[in-house]
Amino acid sequence: MSAFSPVLPAVTKAPLLFLRPMRERPVSYQYDPPPGIPERTGTYDPHLIEIRNARPLAPALSLDAEGFTLVRAHSDFSDYHDDAAIRSAYYPEAEQLIAAATGAEQVIGFDHNIRNADRAAKGEAGIRAPVPRAHNDFTLRSGPDRVRAELELRGLDAETLLRRRFAIINLWRPINRPADKSPLALADVRTVAPADLVATDLIYRDRIGETYSVQHNDAQRWYYFPNLSPNEAILLKGYDSDERAARFTPHAAFDDPQSPPDAPERESIEVRALAIYPEEADAS
């Protein structure tokens, strides 16, 4: 339980970072770039926006409509320091939760991140800081590319499976304590215009990935789940092959003015999973 009162306003105001419109394609290096080349191009401006408390709406939220939802997700898993244990023991929990929430016939966890700003600043291996820039992890191109790669890596028949509806779904939960500091803001997909999403290159040593940076639009509506506990999890859509469903859910960490000043750094884990739906399944 959180140490402060759960009675919170319906709306909080806080800055989120949005990509300033630019002519060039944004680029972000995922390693130290060559001398003279900036690690990241593009300018991200803070916009003070209203972020609504989504808890009263939680029973009605849908991955296929708003692009995110809240689930009760008790877990006895605690070995978050052990990458192999996460993959062998925690991934199956995440896969079962996603299957139950979506009706997917097959769910495959394929990637995860643990985030803690203090530990990341100390240079701990495998630990990342929360991301304050509004973004979506996959794009119209990189979503299917990643799904195909993960299926082929496992020796599965990608050509056959990709004829079905498939999605990438992120399961996000706090570790050890409520996420009072740097909670996750999520955009209602229905309020995000296609032009708000800007394809951005992620440059790795051996490949080029692609995510969406997000430009600000007054029509966007943003939400969060205050006092999110380790027994709860957010599901959000990273990609969906069904054009009638929510396909990309912009999100970002933010400084919640309602958080107590002595709140510890947020520690969280996010598991990305591929969901393959039954034949003939769609979002209708």
SVG drawing of the C-alpha trace seen along z (x, -y; Angstrom):
<svg xmlns="http://www.w3.org/2000/svg" viewBox="-18 -24 53 49">
<polyline fill="none" stroke="black" stroke-width="0.4" points="0.0,0.0 1.1,-3.6 2.0,-5.7 -0.2,-8.6 -3.9,-9.1 -5.5,-7.4 -7.9,-10.3 -6.5,-12.1 -7.9,-14.7 -9.6,-13.5 -7.0,-15.4 -3.4,-16.3 -1.3,-18.7 2.3,-17.9 4.7,-18.4 5.3,-15.6 8.1,-15.8 6.9,-15.9 8.9,-16.0 9.1,-19.4 8.1,-19.3 11.2,-18.9 11.9,-18.2 14.5,-15.5 13.8,-12.0 14.7,-11.7 17.5,-9.4 18.5,-7.9 21.8,-5.9 21.6,-3.0 25.3,-3.0 28.0,-5.8 28.0,-7.2 31.1,-8.1 32.8,-11.3 30.9,-14.4 27.6,-12.6 24.9,-13.5 23.4,-10.6 19.9,-11.8 18.5,-14.3 15.3,-16.2 14.2,-18.6 11.7,-17.5 9.7,-20.3 7.7,-20.1 4.0,-20.7 1.9,-21.1 -1.0,-18.8 -3.9,-17.4 -3.4,-13.8 -6.6,-12.1 -7.0,-9.6 -8.0,-6.4 -8.9,-4.4 -12.6,-5.3 -12.7,-4.2 -10.7,-1.0 -13.6,1.5 -14.6,0.0 -11.1,-0.4 -10.1,1.8 -6.9,2.6 -8.8,2.5 -10.5,-0.9 -8.3,-3.2 -5.2,-1.0 -4.6,-0.2 -6.3,1.4 -5.6,2.3 -5.5,5.9 -5.2,7.4 -2.0,9.3 -0.7,10.8 2.7,12.4 4.9,14.3 7.9,13.8 10.7,11.8 13.9,12.7 14.0,9.5 17.8,9.4 18.1,12.6 17.6,12.2 17.3,16.0 14.7,16.4 12.7,13.6 12.6,15.3 11.9,18.8 9.5,18.0 8.1,14.5 7.5,14.6 5.0,17.5 3.0,15.4 2.9,12.4 1.9,14.7 -1.0,16.2 -2.2,12.7 -2.1,11.4 -3.9,14.5 -6.6,14.2 -7.1,10.5 -7.1,10.7 -8.3,14.2 -5.1,14.7 -4.4,18.4 -0.6,18.1 1.4,15.5 5.2,15.4 7.1,13.1 10.3,11.9 11.8,8.9 11.8,7.0 13.2,3.9 13.7,3.1 13.6,-0.6 15.0,-2.5 16.5,-6.0 19.0,-5.7 20.3,-2.3 20.6,-3.3 22.6,-6.4 25.0,-4.1 25.6,-2.2 24.0,1.1 23.9,3.5 20.5,4.1 18.8,1.3 17.3,-1.7 15.8,-5.0 12.1,-5.8 11.5,-7.5 10.0,-11.0 9.6,-11.4 6.2,-10.5 6.7,-7.5 5.4,-4.1 7.8,-1.1 6.9,0.1 5.7,-1.3 3.8,-0.2 7.1,1.3 8.9,2.4 5.9,4.2 5.5,6.9 9.3,7.1 9.8,7.9 7.0,10.4 8.4,12.2 11.9,12.3 10.6,13.7 8.6,16.4 11.4,17.4 13.9,17.4 11.7,20.1 11.3,22.2 7.6,21.3 5.8,21.0 5.8,17.2 4.1,17.2 1.1,19.1 0.8,17.4 1.1,13.9 -2.0,14.5 -3.9,14.3 -4.4,11.2 -1.4,10.6 -0.3,7.9 2.5,6.8 1.4,6.1 3.4,4.7 2.7,5.8 4.0,3.1 4.1,3.4 5.9,1.8 8.4,3.9 8.5,4.1 6.5,0.9 3.8,-1.3 4.9,-3.5 4.3,-6.8 7.2,-8.5 7.5,-8.7 4.2,-7.0 3.3,-6.0 1.1,-8.3 -0.9,-6.7 -2.7,-8.3 -6.2,-7.3 -5.4,-6.0 -8.7,-7.4 -7.4,-11.0 -4.0,-10.6 -3.9,-11.6 -1.7,-9.6 0.3,-12.8 1.2,-12.9 3.3,-9.7 6.8,-10.3 8.9,-7.3 12.3,-7.5 15.3,-5.4 17.0,-3.5 20.6,-2.9 22.2,0.3 25.6,1.6 24.1,4.4 20.7,3.1 18.3,0.2 15.1,0.3 12.1,-2.1 9.9,-3.6 7.3,-6.4 8.1,-9.7 5.0,-11.7 4.2,-15.3 1.9,-17.3 -1.7,-17.8 -4.3,-19.6 -6.8,-16.9 -4.8,-14.2 -6.2,-12.9 -3.8,-11.4 -4.4,-9.1 -2.6,-7.4 -3.2,-5.0 -2.1,-6.7 -0.7,-4.5 -0.2,-1.6 0.8,1.4 3.0,4.5 -0.3,6.5 -1.6,4.6 -0.4,4.3 -1.0,2.1 -1.5,3.7 -0.8,1.5 -0.8,2.0 2.5,1.6 1.3,2.8 -1.8,4.5 -2.3,6.0 -6.0,5.3 -6.6,1.8 -9.9,1.5 -8.3,1.8 -6.1,-0.5 -2.7,0.1 -0.2,-2.2 -0.4,-3.5 1.8,-6.5 3.2,-6.6 5.8,-8.4 6.9,-8.7 6.1,-11.9 6.7,-13.8 3.4,-13.6 2.9,-16.7 0.6,-14.5 3.5,-12.2 5.0,-12.7 8.3,-14.6 10.2,-11.7 8.8,-9.0 11.5,-6.5 12.5,-6.1 10.0,-4.0 11.2,-0.5 9.2,1.4 9.4,4.2 7.8,4.3 7.5,7.4 6.8,7.2 4.9,10.1 3.6,11.3 0.0,12.3 -1.4,14.5 -5.2,14.6 -7.3,17.5 -8.1,17.8 -10.9,15.5 -10.4,13.3 -10.7,9.6 -11.5,6.5 -15.1,6.1"/>
</svg>
